[in-house]
Amino acid sequence: MVLWGLTSAATAFVHPGLAVLMRIRLLLGMFEAGFFPGNHPVSTYWYPSQRRGRVTGLFLFGMPIYRVLGGPLSGTIMSGMEGLGRHAWLAVAVLVEGLPTVLLGFLLYRMLPDKPGRAPWLNDAEKCWCSRCWTPTARATPRLDTMAGSPQR
């Protein structure tokens, strides 16, 4: 997330030139690409399987919410920068939107542990409960003769 924000903010310093802009955008895509698939393994540590679908849905719901809030934010930034030239207001917009991502990334890295067992705000009983809920249970393998479509004996 930090590299994503830094690369996004670095777009502000790209002077008109397609080659450099394309390199920065490629880096931005590479750093952004790890964020979405990385969410699933982290959610397996914090949410039991019966709640994970709802949590993933809320995560996905954040994308249209960002579009609703981010569009007007960018428009407000750009309208306040009239008279500075196109490159100046674009640079300010990507800085204002990229730097908070960097700060949030550092903050989350410091404040959020990777697993509930390391969370300082949980007591020992809660940590024990979490470890029991998230431990994979041995599931019985379904028998072939009882599955739908298979011949019955």
BELFENUR-V11784 format. One record per residue. N is the residue number from 1. RES is the residue in three letters. NEAR is the number of other ideal C-beta (glycine too) atoms within 12 Angstrom. D_FIRST is the distance of its C-alpha to the first C-alpha in Angstrom with 1 decimal. Layout:
N,RES,NEAR,D_FIRST + N,RES,NEAR,D_FIRST
This chain:
1,MET,27,0.0 + 2,VAL,24,3.8 + 3,LEU,24,5.5 + 4,TRP,30,4.9 + 5,GLY,30,6.2 + 6,LEU,27,8.6 + 7,THR,31,9.9 + 8,SER,34,10.4 + 9,ALA,30,12.2 + 10,ALA,25,14.0 + 11,THR,31,15.6 + 12,ALA,26,17.7 + 13,PHE,22,19.5 + 14,VAL,24,20.5 + 15,HIS,15,24.2 + 16,PRO,13,25.9 + 17,GLY,12,25.9 + 18,LEU,11,24.9 + 19,ALA,12,24.2 + 20,VAL,16,21.6 + 21,LEU,22,19.9 + 22,MET,14,19.9 + 23,ARG,17,18.4 + 24,ILE,27,15.5 + 25,ARG,20,15.1 + 26,LEU,16,15.4 + 27,LEU,23,12.5 + 28,LEU,27,10.4 + 29,GLY,19,11.7 + 30,MET,15,11.2 + 31,PHE,27,7.4 + 32,GLU,22,7.5 + 33,ALA,15,10.3 + 34,GLY,19,8.8 + 35,PHE,25,7.0 + 36,PHE,20,10.5 + 37,PRO,13,12.7 + 38,GLY,18,10.7 + 39,ASN,22,11.5 + 40,HIS,20,15.2 + 41,PRO,16,15.7 + 42,VAL,24,14.0 + 43,SER,27,16.3 + 44,THR,23,19.2 + 45,TYR,26,19.0 + 46,TRP,27,19.1 + 47,TYR,24,21.4 + 48,PRO,22,24.7 + 49,SER,20,25.4 + 50,GLN,10,27.6 + 51,ARG,16,24.8 + 52,ARG,22,21.9 + 53,GLY,15,23.0 + 54,ARG,15,23.1 + 55,VAL,22,19.6 + 56,THR,22,18.3 + 57,GLY,15,20.4 + 58,LEU,17,18.9 + 59,PHE,24,15.3 + 60,LEU,17,16.8 + 61,PHE,14,18.7 + 62,GLY,18,15.7 + 63,MET,16,15.5 + 64,PRO,14,19.0 + 65,ILE,13,18.6 + 66,TYR,17,15.8 + 67,ARG,13,18.4 + 68,VAL,13,21.1 + 69,LEU,15,19.4 + 70,GLY,22,17.4 + 71,GLY,16,20.5 + 72,PRO,13,22.7 + 73,LEU,20,20.3 + 74,SER,24,20.1 + 75,GLY,15,23.8 + 76,THR,18,24.5 + 77,ILE,25,22.7 + 78,MET,25,24.5 + 79,SER,15,27.8 + 80,GLY,16,27.8 + 81,MET,22,27.4 + 82,GLU,14,30.6 + 83,GLY,10,32.7 + 84,LEU,16,30.1 + 85,GLY,13,29.8 + 86,ARG,14,27.4 + 87,HIS,20,25.1 + 88,ALA,20,24.9 + 89,TRP,23,23.9 + 90,LEU,25,21.3 + 91,ALA,27,19.8 + 92,VAL,28,19.9 + 93,ALA,29,18.3 + 94,VAL,34,15.2 + 95,LEU,25,15.0 + 96,VAL,26,15.5 + 97,GLU,29,12.9 + 98,GLY,34,10.2 + 99,LEU,25,10.8 + 100,PRO,23,10.5 + 101,THR,29,6.9 + 102,VAL,25,6.8 + 103,LEU,19,9.5 + 104,LEU,19,8.2 + 105,GLY,25,5.4 + 106,PHE,18,8.5 + 107,LEU,15,10.8 + 108,LEU,19,9.6 + 109,TYR,15,9.6 + 110,ARG,12,13.1 + 111,MET,14,14.4 + 112,LEU,20,13.7 + 113,PRO,19,15.5 + 114,ASP,17,14.8 + 115,LYS,18,18.3 + 116,PRO,29,20.8 + 117,GLY,22,23.3 + 118,ARG,16,21.3 + 119,ALA,19,20.9 + 120,PRO,14,23.1 + 121,TRP,12,24.0 + 122,LEU,18,25.7 + 123,ASN,13,29.2 + 124,ASP,13,30.7 + 125,ALA,10,32.2 + 126,GLU,16,29.0 + 127,LYS,20,27.3 + 128,CYS,15,30.3 + 129,TRP,16,30.2 + 130,CYS,25,26.5 + 131,SER,20,27.4 + 132,ARG,15,30.4 + 133,CYS,22,28.6 + 134,TRP,23,25.8 + 135,THR,16,28.1 + 136,PRO,11,29.0 + 137,THR,10,32.6 + 138,ALA,6,35.1 + 139,ARG,7,36.0 + 140,ALA,7,39.4 + 141,THR,8,39.5 + 142,PRO,10,41.4 + 143,ARG,10,44.8 + 144,LEU,12,45.6 + 145,ASP,11,48.9 + 146,THR,13,47.4 + 147,MET,11,44.7 + 148,ALA,9,45.4 + 149,GLY,8,47.5 + 150,SER,11,48.8 + 151,PRO,9,52.5 + 152,GLN,10,53.7 + 153,ARG,7,56.1
